[in-house]
Amino acid sequence: DGGITQSPKYLFRKEGQNVTLSCEQNLNHDAMYWYRQDPGQGLRLIYYSQIVNDFQKGDIAEGYSVSREKKESFPLTVTSAQKNPTAFYLCASRQITGIASYEQYFGPGTRLTVT
Amino acid sequence: SQQGEEDPQALSIQEGENATMNCSYKTSINNLQWYRQNSGRGLVHLILIRSNEREKHSGRLRVTLDTSKKSSSLLITASRAADTASYFCATPQGAQKLVFGQGTRLTINP
């Protein structure tokens, strides 16, 4: 899982509550990404950030929010507006300046269950 | 949106056999990547093949790319129980994003 940590591994919330998922990387990577994975499915991009204090919506940003106040941190908030929040959430990072690489490094994921 | 689609969706073979997974994509790319995901874990990058390459090897992995057919294949030779995982192809969308396919679930039976 490289130098990316996600916490907690499992998270349970009641419907209507906002919840924040943590993602921290010590790889000094510029870009960070949040994906959602549903059972038996591929990854769908929620948000990504190429630089501190800037981020862009991915394909399924509705009901989610992010911040990028520090290079190493990219927390994701799942708001009560997200209709089906139960899923596996994956954070990733990539180096895009200097010796750039196409490869993304992934964290271990957070499984969110909302009831 | 551009997306890789893996085939088959699931594959079950005996240990020691070779496993082949295929990926098709829709538009021109400059590279294609393969990732592995063990159950309940994050993805791990396996190999990247560039558009000017036709074949690439890494240990027991062999990846081919046919840009005329917009397809790639991942071959795992002499499979082991530890190869049991889901395998995803990923293609670039713009300069910053990757689009992942649905994945192939590979089961290696002892």
Interface residues (C-beta under 8 A of the other chain):
Chain A: D1 I4 Q6 A31 Y33 Y35 G40 Q41 G42 L43 L45 Y48 Q50 G58 D59 F88 L90 A92 I96 Y102 E103 Q104 Y105 F106 G107 P108 G109 R111
Chain B: S1 N31 Q33 Y35 G40 R41 G42 L43 V44 H45 L48 F88 A90 P92 Q96 K97 L98 V99 F100 G101 Q102 G103 R105
